[in-house]
Each structure stands twice: as structure tokens, then as C-alpha cells.
Amino acid sequence: MKMLTMRLFLLTTCLLVTGSTLAQAQSADQQPTQRQPLAVAVSTLRAEANKAYVSKDYAQFRDLVAQLHALFPYNQQYMTQLVYAHALNGDRENAYNMMLTMQRQGLSYDFNSSQDSSNVRGTEAYDYINDLMVRAGEPNGFAELRFTLPAEVVLPTALVWDPSREAFLVGDASQGGLWQVERSGETRRLAFADEDTGLWSIFGLLVDAENNRLWVSSSASRIHAEIDPAEAGRAGLFEFTLDDLKLVKKYPVAADGLPHRLGEVVKLGDDLYSIGAYRPILYRLTAGEDRVRPFIALTQSVLLRGLVADEARQLLYVSDYEQGVQIIDLRAQQALALAVPETLNMGGIESLAITDNALVVVQSGITPQRIMRLNLDATGGTVEGVVPLAIAMEFFDAPNAGVLVDDELFFMANQQPVREKIARRPVRIGSAKIDDDQELSAPDMDKFWDDYYEKTGKERPPENSG
């Protein structure tokens, strides 16, 4: 097999796992702590799996990858490697079951691309499932490009809609710039990081038109062109008047000796919340206070990306790149995982939006990249229906940063590389309608096997046999 394919642990996202419990609340004056043993265990599992594969100890390789898959069930690379591990052990049944699980979740991959699947090829079942997985990577649904941001918007990271201006606001991480963008794509600069604003890189924007406020999540990131090395790791929320963009006040993250980077920011009641990029922590700016403080440590999370608020239910939805979506119930003071069907893969979520009792997710960390609407039950805690909106559009290149405007989701269709040595191209803005009414369906695994053995006339082997 190709060594490039099997070196999964050199290609997967670096995992910052902080613990084994679902959530751990922290009081404002407590220092959230990381639980390193699990992170060390994951690193060890990955290293041992690589070693087992190279030494052709395929039984050990299978067992180690199975442990990683159990820890991160949405990680597509671990699922892919588990198929190969079963194949290397000559276990057709389990290889096919994992392939079908991936297919039912809408994932795309061609297992003919590696010789490590040779032991399970040559059957109608393999050809059928693999063909379905290849076809899952074809474009489906609808989305379109609307305009392209000018090149001077170097590293756009935040996108919101400003109803007072009838225009988008775009935040930039390289220059700490704030831009106004019309629906036509016409762009003009509103502000830059300078001594007056004190802004650093912008990673989140919140428009509060009712109170004439613009909230900016800003961090002294090393990707900021004018970074003062002495300020690296500082972060905070900045309050501006919305109409004339005058700085009202800065609210720094309470000092704890650690570097910080705040991401998306939302308002719920009178308080503001933001997510941490360096550690899976939800931060809060309590009304009347002058510091942003840790609110809750999501100890099963890895890399927090999206954040939206449900005002009616007093819920916060937080997306994690590896673990899906968690719900912070402020009334019950608890965190729990969003319940989803087995046919829904929740990995690689870059952005969340909420509307009409549904979440709209932008997933760029799986193949195919896609935009989905997740219809919720009356409690907001369970996904009742999955609506594919746009899948594998030709212009998708790690889509992210979505914002709802009326019945459309506007999103950044591509991401800029942080390193200047990699060629950059302007970021394009696309849109997708969110009112599609066709729900995602998936083949029933048991029915598939029943039909297969009935059609071939073969005797169905006992469960878990090879």
C-alpha cells in the first residue's frame, strides 16, 4: 500500500484532548486545568499504531486504530484506517460494516486507492458499497458564488450581517481590519488595528443593532502583521458603537499566565460568551464586570470552532472539530452532547448558525465538504431530521464562517493559508438556501445484508465472523 495513505497519524489534526468527562464547570476565579494523561495516551496510541503497521502486526494495528476510533468516532481518517485494518486481517464482514457506516454518514472515499483493501475486494458487497462511497463525493444540492473579497482583505476570519448598514461586516486576522461589504461585493474599510482601537487579530464579530453595539473578539496572534511580541497571547472583547465605531471599552481575558485566543462571540441575555482556540474553554463576560473569565471547560472537546445562542431556551451550541456539537444549558447549569442519528457524521464543523428550530452547519473537515441543516426537536437537544443543502460544490475549498441573512446562509467558500510562503488567493463568498425540504436518507445495513445473501444464495455467516 502507499505509505502516504497509511501514515494517518502524521496527517490527522493534532489533538488537544483535555479529559474524559463530558463537561467540567469552572467558577470565575478558578483556573481551568488540562488533563494531560489522555492527550499522552492518544499520542502513544498513534505512535504504536504506526509501529504495528510498519512491522506488519496487523492484529495489533487493528486494535489500536479501533481504540482511536472509539475516542473520536467522527474522525474520517480513523474510520478509513479501521477499514484497512480489518482488510489486512482478512475480516470482510467488519470491513464492509465500517464501509457501510461511513457511506450511511455521507462520507466519500475510494478504497481501491490502496492495496491494503485487496483482501476484501472481488465481492458484490465490496463493489456495491465502494461505488456508493465514491458517488457520495459528487456535487449535490445547490450553492452559488456571490462575490469575491478584495485581495487587501488578507486573512478574513469573521463574517456577520449588519442590518443597520444592510451590509456584511468582515474581520481580518492579519491586519485587525474591519470591512463593510455590500451584497454586490463592493467593499470599503471601516477600521484598522491602531493605537486608538487597540485591536489585534479579529476572530469574531457580534452585531447588536438594538443597542447600537459592535462587539469584536480580538487576540494578539502571531499572524497579526503588527504584533508586538510582548503582547502575544493577550485577548479580549472590544465594545464599539455600531454607528460610528467609537471604542467604548476593552474587556481583557483575566490574566492567568497562559496565552489566549478568543473565537466567535455571542450574546445571551446581558452576558457575552466566546470560545477559546487554544484550550476547549467557553469564556463569559458577565454584565457589569470588566474582565472576560473562564465559564466552563468542555473536557471532552478538542478544537472549538462554532458558537450560537438560542435565546428562548437559554442554550448555547458549541461545535468541536472532532466531537460534534455540545449544548450548554444555562438554566440547568450543565453541558451535554447534541443527540444525533447514527447516520450523521458531525466531524469537521467549522461554523454554526441557528434558525427556526434548526442548526445550519458548515463541515469542511470531512469528505465531501458540505452544508447541512439539522432540524431539532422541541427541546433543542436532539436532531430529528437532516437536510443536505450543498455537498461537494466545485468551489468548496474548506468553507467556513457562515452567517444567516433571511433564508440564505452566506459563507466563506475558501480559507487563506496562514503562512505567506503558500500562494494566497482572494476569499470568495457563497450562499445556499436553507429551506430545502429533502431529508437525507441512508440504506439500512441489515436490509442490505439480507438482500445481498438472498441474491447470492450464500449462507449468512454468524455475526462478527470473518
C-alpha positions as CSV (number, residue, x, y, z in Angstrom):
1,M,0.0,0.0,0.0
2,K,1.0,3.6,-0.3
3,M,2.9,4.7,2.8
4,L,1.5,8.1,2.4
5,T,-2.0,6.7,2.8
6,M,-1.2,4.7,5.9
7,R,0.7,7.3,7.8
8,L,-2.6,8.5,9.1
9,F,-1.2,9.8,12.4
10,L,1.1,12.2,10.6
11,L,-1.7,13.6,8.6
12,T,-4.5,13.9,11.2
13,T,-5.2,17.1,13.1
14,C,-3.1,17.5,16.2
15,L,-5.5,16.5,19.0
16,L,-5.6,18.5,22.2
17,V,-7.7,16.2,24.4
18,T,-8.3,17.6,27.9
19,G,-10.2,14.9,29.8
20,S,-12.7,12.1,29.8
21,T,-15.8,13.7,31.4
22,L,-18.4,15.5,29.3
23,A,-18.0,18.9,30.9
24,Q,-16.5,20.5,33.9
25,A,-17.8,23.8,35.1
26,Q,-15.3,26.3,36.4
27,S,-16.0,29.3,38.6
28,A,-14.8,32.7,37.5
29,D,-11.8,32.6,39.8
30,Q,-10.8,29.0,39.1
31,Q,-8.0,28.2,36.7
32,P,-9.2,25.6,34.1
33,T,-6.8,22.8,34.0
34,Q,-5.8,20.3,31.3
35,R,-5.7,16.6,31.9
36,Q,-2.6,15.5,30.1
37,P,-2.8,11.7,30.6
38,L,-5.4,11.3,27.9
39,A,-3.5,13.5,25.4
40,V,-0.4,11.5,26.1
41,A,-2.5,8.3,25.6
42,V,-3.7,9.4,22.2
43,S,-0.2,10.3,21.1
44,T,1.0,6.9,22.3
45,L,-1.8,5.1,20.5
46,R,-1.0,6.8,17.3
47,A,2.7,6.0,17.6
48,E,2.1,2.4,18.5
49,A,-0.4,2.0,15.6
50,N,2.2,3.3,13.1
51,K,4.8,0.9,14.6
52,A,2.4,-2.0,14.4
53,Y,1.6,-1.3,10.8
54,V,5.2,-1.0,9.7
55,S,6.1,-4.3,11.5
56,K,3.0,-5.9,9.8
57,D,1.5,-6.8,13.2
58,Y,-2.0,-6.2,11.7
59,A,-4.0,-7.6,14.6
60,Q,-2.3,-5.0,16.9
61,F,-2.7,-2.3,14.3
62,R,-6.5,-3.0,14.1
63,D,-6.9,-3.0,17.9
64,L,-5.1,0.3,18.3
65,V,-7.0,2.0,15.5
66,A,-10.2,0.7,17.0
67,Q,-9.3,2.5,20.3
68,L,-8.7,5.7,18.4
69,H,-12.0,5.4,16.6
70,A,-13.8,4.8,19.9
71,L,-12.3,8.1,21.2
72,F,-13.1,10.1,18.1
73,P,-16.0,8.4,16.3
74,Y,-16.5,11.1,13.7
75,N,-12.8,11.2,12.6
76,Q,-13.0,10.1,9.0
77,Q,-9.3,9.1,8.8
78,Y,-9.6,6.7,11.8
79,M,-12.7,5.2,10.2
80,T,-10.9,4.7,6.9
81,Q,-7.8,3.2,8.5
82,L,-10.1,0.8,10.5
83,V,-11.5,-0.5,7.2
84,Y,-8.0,-1.1,6.0
85,A,-7.1,-2.7,9.3
86,H,-9.9,-5.2,9.1
87,A,-9.0,-5.9,5.4
88,L,-5.4,-6.6,6.4
89,N,-6.7,-9.1,8.8
90,G,-8.9,-10.7,6.2
91,D,-12.1,-9.7,8.1
92,R,-14.5,-8.9,5.3
93,E,-17.6,-8.6,7.4
94,N,-16.2,-5.9,9.7
95,A,-14.5,-4.1,6.9
96,Y,-17.8,-4.0,5.0
97,N,-19.7,-2.9,8.1
98,M,-17.4,0.0,8.7
99,M,-17.5,1.0,5.0
100,L,-21.3,1.0,5.1
101,T,-21.3,3.0,8.3
102,M,-19.2,5.6,6.5
103,Q,-21.5,5.5,3.5
104,R,-24.6,5.9,5.6
105,Q,-23.0,9.0,7.1
106,G,-22.5,10.5,3.7
107,L,-18.7,10.1,3.7
108,S,-16.8,9.7,0.4
109,Y,-13.7,7.6,-0.2
110,D,-12.4,5.1,-2.8
111,F,-10.9,2.1,-1.1
112,N,-9.5,0.9,-4.4
113,S,-6.9,3.6,-3.9
114,S,-4.8,1.4,-1.6
115,Q,-3.7,-2.2,-2.0
116,D,-4.4,-2.7,1.7
117,S,-8.0,-3.4,0.7
118,S,-7.1,-6.2,-1.6
119,N,-8.2,-9.0,0.9
120,V,-11.8,-7.7,0.9
121,R,-12.2,-6.9,-2.8
122,G,-13.8,-9.0,-5.5
123,T,-17.2,-9.4,-4.0
124,E,-20.5,-7.8,-4.9
125,A,-20.8,-6.3,-1.5
126,Y,-17.5,-4.6,-1.7
127,D,-18.1,-3.2,-5.2
128,Y,-21.6,-2.0,-4.2
129,I,-20.5,-0.1,-1.1
130,N,-17.3,1.3,-2.5
131,D,-19.2,2.6,-5.6
132,L,-21.7,4.3,-3.3
133,M,-18.9,5.9,-1.3
134,V,-17.2,7.2,-4.5
135,R,-20.5,8.6,-5.7
136,A,-21.1,10.3,-2.4
137,G,-18.3,12.7,-3.4
138,E,-20.3,14.0,-6.3
139,P,-21.9,17.5,-6.1
140,N,-25.4,17.5,-4.7
141,G,-27.8,20.3,-3.6
142,F,-27.2,23.9,-4.6
143,A,-24.9,26.8,-3.6
144,E,-23.6,29.6,-5.7
145,L,-20.7,32.1,-5.6
146,R,-21.9,35.7,-4.9
147,F,-18.8,37.8,-4.8
148,T,-15.1,37.9,-4.1
149,L,-13.4,39.8,-1.3
150,P,-10.6,42.2,-2.5
151,A,-7.0,41.0,-2.0
152,E,-6.3,43.6,0.6
153,V,-8.6,41.7,3.0
154,V,-5.7,39.4,3.6
155,L,-6.9,36.8,6.2
156,P,-10.7,37.2,6.7
157,T,-11.8,35.2,9.7
158,A,-15.2,36.6,10.8
159,L,-18.4,37.3,8.8
160,V,-21.6,38.9,10.2
161,W,-24.6,40.8,8.9
162,D,-25.2,44.3,10.0
163,P,-28.9,45.2,9.5
164,S,-28.3,48.9,10.2
165,R,-26.0,49.1,7.2
166,E,-27.7,46.5,5.2
167,A,-24.3,45.1,4.6
168,F,-21.8,42.4,5.8
169,L,-19.0,43.2,8.2
170,V,-15.8,41.2,7.7
171,G,-13.0,40.9,10.3
172,D,-9.4,40.3,9.3
173,A,-6.8,38.5,11.3
174,S,-3.7,39.7,9.5
175,Q,-4.3,43.5,9.9
176,G,-7.0,43.6,12.6
177,G,-9.1,45.2,9.9
178,L,-12.9,45.7,9.8
179,W,-14.5,45.9,6.4
180,Q,-18.0,46.7,5.1
181,V,-19.1,44.6,2.2
182,E,-22.3,45.2,0.2
183,R,-24.3,42.3,-1.3
184,S,-22.8,43.3,-4.6
185,G,-19.4,42.7,-3.2
186,E,-18.4,46.4,-3.1
187,T,-16.0,46.7,-0.1
188,R,-14.7,49.6,2.0
189,R,-12.5,49.7,5.0
190,L,-14.1,50.8,8.3
191,A,-11.3,50.4,10.8
192,F,-7.8,49.0,11.3
193,A,-5.9,48.0,14.4
194,D,-4.2,51.1,15.7
195,E,-3.4,52.9,18.9
196,D,-6.9,54.3,19.1
197,T,-8.7,51.0,18.8
198,G,-6.0,48.7,20.3
199,L,-7.3,45.9,18.2
200,W,-5.2,42.8,17.3
201,S,-6.3,40.0,15.0
202,I,-10.0,39.7,14.7
203,F,-11.6,36.3,15.1
204,G,-15.2,37.1,16.0
205,L,-17.8,39.8,15.4
206,L,-21.2,40.3,17.0
207,V,-23.7,43.0,15.8
208,D,-26.1,44.2,18.5
209,A,-28.1,46.7,16.4
210,E,-30.8,47.1,19.0
211,N,-28.2,48.6,21.5
212,N,-26.0,50.2,18.8
213,R,-23.1,48.0,19.6
214,L,-20.5,46.1,17.8
215,W,-18.5,43.5,19.8
216,V,-15.2,42.3,18.5
217,S,-13.3,39.3,19.6
218,S,-9.6,40.1,19.2
219,S,-6.4,38.4,20.1
220,A,-2.7,39.2,19.9
221,S,-2.0,36.4,17.4
222,R,1.4,36.0,15.8
223,I,-0.3,36.1,12.4
224,H,-1.1,39.8,13.0
225,A,1.1,41.8,10.8
226,E,1.9,44.4,13.5
227,I,2.1,42.1,16.5
228,D,4.1,43.3,19.4
229,P,5.9,40.2,20.7
230,A,5.4,41.4,24.2
231,E,1.6,41.2,23.8
232,A,1.5,37.8,22.2
233,G,-1.2,35.6,23.8
234,R,-3.3,38.5,25.1
235,A,-7.0,38.5,24.1
236,G,-10.3,40.2,24.9
237,L,-13.6,41.6,23.8
238,F,-13.9,45.1,22.4
239,E,-17.0,47.1,22.6
240,F,-17.7,49.7,19.9
241,T,-20.7,51.9,19.0
242,L,-22.1,50.4,15.9
243,D,-23.0,53.5,14.0
244,D,-19.7,55.4,14.2
245,L,-17.4,52.7,15.5
246,K,-16.1,54.5,18.5
247,L,-14.4,52.4,21.1
248,V,-16.4,52.2,24.3
249,K,-14.4,49.8,26.4
250,K,-11.9,46.9,26.3
251,Y,-12.6,43.7,28.3
252,P,-9.4,41.6,28.5
253,V,-9.3,38.0,29.4
254,A,-8.4,37.7,33.1
255,A,-4.7,37.1,33.4
256,D,-3.7,33.6,34.3
257,G,-0.2,33.3,32.9
258,L,-1.4,31.4,29.8
259,P,-1.8,32.5,26.2
260,H,-5.3,33.0,24.9
261,R,-7.2,33.4,21.6
262,L,-10.9,34.1,21.6
263,G,-13.0,33.0,18.7
264,E,-16.7,33.5,17.9
265,V,-18.7,35.7,20.2
266,V,-22.5,35.6,21.0
267,K,-24.8,37.4,23.4
268,L,-27.4,35.6,25.6
269,G,-29.3,37.9,28.0
270,D,-27.0,40.6,29.2
271,D,-23.9,38.4,29.1
272,L,-21.5,37.7,26.3
273,Y,-19.8,34.3,25.5
274,S,-16.8,33.4,23.4
275,I,-14.9,30.2,22.7
276,G,-11.2,29.5,23.2
277,A,-9.0,28.4,20.4
278,Y,-6.0,27.2,22.4
279,R,-8.0,25.3,25.0
280,P,-11.6,24.0,24.8
281,I,-13.0,26.6,27.2
282,L,-16.1,28.7,27.0
283,Y,-15.5,32.2,28.3
284,R,-18.0,34.7,29.6
285,L,-18.2,38.4,30.0
286,T,-20.7,38.9,32.8
287,A,-22.7,42.1,32.6
288,G,-21.2,44.8,34.9
289,E,-17.7,43.1,35.0
290,D,-14.6,44.4,33.3
291,R,-12.8,41.0,32.6
292,V,-13.6,38.0,30.4
293,R,-13.4,34.9,32.5
294,P,-13.5,31.1,32.0
295,F,-17.0,29.9,32.3
296,I,-16.9,26.2,31.5
297,A,-14.2,23.7,30.4
298,L,-15.6,21.3,27.8
299,T,-13.3,18.5,28.8
300,Q,-14.3,16.1,26.0
301,S,-13.7,18.7,23.3
302,V,-10.6,19.0,21.2
303,L,-10.9,22.1,19.0
304,L,-13.8,24.5,19.4
305,R,-15.0,26.3,16.2
306,G,-18.6,27.4,16.1
307,L,-20.9,29.1,18.7
308,V,-24.5,30.1,18.5
309,A,-27.1,31.1,21.1
310,D,-30.8,30.1,21.5
311,E,-32.3,32.9,23.4
312,A,-35.7,31.3,24.0
313,R,-34.3,28.1,25.6
314,Q,-31.2,29.7,27.1
315,L,-29.0,27.3,25.3
316,L,-25.5,27.7,23.8
317,Y,-24.5,25.4,21.0
318,V,-20.7,24.8,20.6
319,S,-19.2,22.9,17.8
320,D,-16.0,20.9,18.1
321,Y,-13.9,19.8,15.1
322,E,-13.6,16.2,16.4
323,Q,-16.6,15.6,18.7
324,G,-19.6,17.3,17.1
325,V,-21.9,19.7,18.9
326,Q,-22.3,20.2,22.7
327,I,-25.1,22.1,24.3
328,I,-24.6,24.4,27.3
329,D,-27.9,24.6,29.2
330,L,-27.6,27.8,31.3
331,R,-30.8,27.2,33.2
332,A,-29.8,23.7,34.3
333,Q,-26.1,24.7,34.5
334,Q,-25.0,21.6,32.6
335,A,-23.4,20.6,29.3
336,L,-24.5,17.7,27.2
337,A,-23.9,16.3,23.7
338,L,-26.4,17.1,21.0
339,A,-28.2,13.8,20.3
340,V,-27.8,12.9,16.6
341,P,-28.8,9.9,14.4
342,E,-26.1,7.2,13.7
343,T,-26.4,8.2,10.0
344,L,-25.0,11.7,10.7
345,N,-21.3,12.4,10.9
346,M,-20.6,15.5,12.9
347,G,-16.9,15.8,12.3
348,G,-15.1,18.9,10.9
349,I,-17.7,21.5,11.7
350,E,-16.3,25.0,11.0
351,S,-19.3,27.1,11.6
352,L,-22.8,27.0,13.2
353,A,-25.9,29.1,12.6
354,I,-29.4,28.8,14.1
355,T,-32.8,29.5,12.7
356,D,-36.4,28.2,13.1
357,N,-35.5,25.4,15.5
358,A,-32.7,24.2,13.3
359,L,-28.9,24.3,13.2
360,V,-27.1,25.0,9.9
361,V,-23.6,23.6,9.9
362,V,-20.7,24.1,7.6
363,Q,-18.5,21.0,7.5
364,S,-15.1,21.3,5.8
365,G,-13.2,18.7,7.8
366,I,-14.7,15.7,6.1
367,T,-15.1,14.4,2.6
368,P,-17.2,15.6,0.9
369,Q,-17.3,19.1,2.3
370,R,-20.9,20.1,2.9
371,I,-23.5,22.4,4.3
372,M,-26.4,20.8,6.2
373,R,-29.5,21.8,8.1
374,L,-30.2,19.8,11.3
375,N,-33.8,20.0,12.3
376,L,-34.2,19.9,16.1
377,D,-36.9,18.5,18.4
378,A,-38.9,20.6,20.8
379,T,-36.2,20.6,23.4
380,G,-33.4,21.6,21.1
381,G,-31.4,18.7,22.3
382,T,-32.0,16.1,19.6
383,V,-31.6,16.2,15.8
384,E,-34.8,14.9,14.3
385,G,-34.1,15.5,10.6
386,V,-31.0,16.0,8.4
387,V,-31.3,18.2,5.3
388,P,-28.4,18.3,2.9
389,L,-28.2,21.8,1.4
390,A,-25.0,21.8,-0.6
391,I,-22.5,19.0,-1.0
392,A,-19.1,18.9,-2.7
393,M,-19.7,22.1,-4.7
394,E,-16.8,22.6,-7.1
395,F,-15.9,25.9,-5.5
396,F,-15.7,24.5,-2.0
397,D,-12.2,24.8,-0.6
398,A,-12.6,24.4,3.2
399,P,-15.8,26.5,3.5
400,N,-16.2,28.3,6.9
401,A,-17.6,31.4,8.6
402,G,-21.3,31.2,7.8
403,V,-24.0,33.8,8.6
404,L,-27.7,33.7,8.0
405,V,-29.4,36.5,6.2
406,D,-33.2,35.9,5.7
407,D,-33.4,32.4,4.2
408,E,-29.8,32.2,3.0
409,L,-26.6,31.2,4.5
410,F,-23.7,33.3,3.3
411,F,-20.3,31.7,3.9
412,M,-16.6,32.0,3.1
413,A,-16.1,29.4,0.4
414,N,-12.3,29.0,0.9
415,Q,-9.7,29.7,3.5
416,Q,-6.5,31.5,3.2
417,P,-3.2,29.8,4.2
418,V,-1.7,31.5,7.3
419,R,1.9,31.1,6.0
420,E,2.8,33.7,3.4
421,K,5.0,31.3,1.6
422,I,1.9,29.4,0.4
423,A,0.2,31.1,-2.5
424,R,-2.9,33.0,-1.4
425,R,-6.0,33.8,-3.5
426,P,-8.9,36.1,-2.5
427,V,-11.6,34.6,-0.4
428,R,-14.9,34.1,-2.2
429,I,-18.3,34.4,-0.6
430,G,-21.0,31.9,-1.5
431,S,-24.6,31.4,-0.4
432,A,-27.0,28.5,0.0
433,K,-30.8,28.5,0.6
434,I,-31.7,26.9,3.9
435,D,-35.3,25.9,3.1
436,D,-34.7,22.8,1.1
437,D,-37.2,20.1,2.3
438,Q,-35.5,16.9,1.1
439,E,-34.1,14.9,4.1
440,L,-31.0,12.8,3.9
441,S,-31.8,9.1,3.7
442,A,-29.4,6.2,4.2
443,P,-29.6,2.5,3.3
444,D,-30.4,0.1,6.1
445,M,-27.4,-2.1,6.9
446,D,-29.4,-5.2,7.9
447,K,-31.6,-4.9,4.9
448,F,-28.6,-4.6,2.7
449,W,-27.1,-7.8,4.0
450,D,-30.4,-9.6,3.8
451,D,-30.8,-8.6,0.2
452,Y,-27.2,-9.5,-0.6
453,Y,-27.3,-13.0,0.8
454,E,-30.7,-13.7,-0.7
455,K,-29.5,-12.5,-4.1
456,T,-26.2,-14.5,-4.0
457,G,-27.7,-17.6,-2.4
458,K,-24.9,-17.7,0.1
459,E,-25.4,-18.6,3.8
460,R,-25.0,-15.6,6.0
461,P,-22.2,-16.1,8.5
462,P,-22.6,-15.6,12.2
463,E,-22.2,-12.0,13.5
464,N,-18.6,-10.9,13.9
465,S,-17.2,-13.7,11.8
466,G,-14.7,-13.0,9.0
